[in-house]
Amino acid sequence: MIKYFSTFSWIWTFEYTIQELWLGRECIWFSEIDKHSLKTYNKHYQNHKNYWDITKINTDILPDFSVLLWWSPCQSFSITGSKKWFEDYRWNLFFDYVRILKDKQPDFFIFENVRWILTNNKWKTFKIINNEFDKAWYNIKRKILNASEFWSVQNRPRIFIVGQKKSLWNFNFEFPIWKKKKEFLKNILQKDVDKKYYLTRIQIINRYNSNYHSNKSQLENNTCCCLTASWTKKRIILNEDDETRKKYYNKKLDNNEVKKLTWRNLTELEYERLQWFCDNYTNSWISKEQRYKQIWNSINVNVLKELLKNLDKYIKKSKKI
Ligand SMILES: C[S@@+](CC[C@H](N)C(=O)[O-])C[C@H]1O[C@@H](n2cnc3c(N)ncnc32)[C@H](O)[C@@H]1O
């Protein structure tokens, strides 16, 4: 059995995806400290070992594994985050990840984050990251993959870095490529949504204008913009039939037009569908806000599926299976 270790596990998207793929892989060790996300963990998995705070992990007692998965807090790199870059304490978590890589030397790793990690600080951040992986003795390949290119109707570009131990063989990892077939936004929308999700006229104007670009792109491409958790940025949807929605593609609406239409918040279930989780993957008894946050903050399952399928070919080669 190929063993994975997942760090910053959040809502166990890696485990969920691995199970969905039936690859016969196991992700039984993880490191996570957030009490809310642990509730979602308990709903799905019970017997995996949590090593808790990554900064305190003693690698001497950590079992061996073949693949290390990482998707750290992105606030130090995100343009919507603290913007403190290297001064943000969360940046240091990267070095704990590298410490585990160096000490345990798994065959492969996956690293995911916001795409700004590439270019921010005039590429300084990325140069450091690259250099650290090199010093840990890994070759890497990187690519920005967008959920919208993998059947999801969400615009969610993220950087994925896949690393392979230098001692294995020449690394020629091929990232999954764009899939043509596209899901339509209307297919993920719930019917008969409770009235608490609907917006008042004032809310509509404020929310439409404060997120103008995102809402416009939603109408343009029939694709929802990247999910976010905060109420003011929470994604709204034009709750009209397809014909009406089409009519407004590519159009900047003035306040009068916006007011005439019916808008509502996306529901928690629709958030889950946009990330390609099964319905009610997150716990319905945690607060609504926590639920939105858990889903928004996660990786898109479809993208991860395609990536893991490709990686599996290399894993098989490394294990000669
Ligand atoms: C934002 S989430 C990961 C999100 C990720 N980008 C994704 O797509 O799922 C970051 C996780 O790191 C966890 N975390 C933060 N500091 C940690 C630490 N010292 N040890 C272990 N986990 C930590 C947080 O609790 C959170 O669940």
The ligand as a MOL file (V3000), in Angstrom:
LIG
                    3D

  0  0  0     0  0            999 V3000
M  V30 BEGIN CTAB
M  V30 COUNTS 27 29 0 0 0
M  V30 BEGIN ATOM
M  V30 1 C -6.2540 27.1580 4.6570 0
M  V30 2 S -6.0180 25.5530 5.0250 0 CHG=1
M  V30 3 C -5.4480 24.7990 3.6750 0
M  V30 4 C -6.1450 25.3250 2.5720 0
M  V30 5 C -5.5750 24.8290 1.3590 0
M  V30 6 N -5.0580 25.9300 0.5850 0
M  V30 7 C -6.5700 24.0360 0.6270 0
M  V30 8 O -6.7210 24.2130 -0.5280 0
M  V30 9 O -7.2470 23.2350 1.2620 0 CHG=-1
M  V30 10 C -4.5820 25.7040 5.9680 0
M  V30 11 C -4.6340 24.7450 7.0960 0
M  V30 12 O -3.3940 24.7670 7.7750 0
M  V30 13 C -3.6780 24.4940 9.1330 0
M  V30 14 N -2.5480 24.9060 9.9520 0
M  V30 15 C -2.1210 26.1640 10.2230 0
M  V30 16 N -1.0320 26.1460 11.0390 0
M  V30 17 C -0.7680 24.8220 11.2670 0
M  V30 18 C 0.2270 24.1430 12.0170 0
M  V30 19 N 1.1530 24.8080 12.7190 0
M  V30 20 N 0.2220 22.7850 12.0230 0
M  V30 21 C -0.7250 22.0870 11.3310 0
M  V30 22 N -1.7070 22.6890 10.6010 0
M  V30 23 C -1.7380 24.0380 10.5740 0
M  V30 24 C -4.9280 25.3330 9.3870 0
M  V30 25 O -5.6090 24.8870 10.5320 0
M  V30 26 C -5.7050 25.1040 8.1020 0
M  V30 27 O -6.5580 24.0140 8.2300 0
M  V30 END ATOM
M  V30 BEGIN BOND
M  V30 1 1 1 2
M  V30 2 1 2 3
M  V30 3 1 2 10
M  V30 4 1 3 4
M  V30 5 1 4 5
M  V30 6 1 5 6
M  V30 7 1 5 7
M  V30 8 2 7 8
M  V30 9 1 7 9
M  V30 10 1 10 11
M  V30 11 1 11 12
M  V30 12 1 11 26
M  V30 13 1 12 13
M  V30 14 1 13 14
M  V30 15 1 13 24
M  V30 16 1 14 15
M  V30 17 1 14 23
M  V30 18 2 15 16
M  V30 19 1 16 17
M  V30 20 1 17 18
M  V30 21 2 17 23
M  V30 22 1 18 19
M  V30 23 2 18 20
M  V30 24 1 20 21
M  V30 25 2 21 22
M  V30 26 1 22 23
M  V30 27 1 24 25
M  V30 28 1 24 26
M  V30 29 1 26 27
M  V30 END BOND
M  V30 END CTAB
M  END
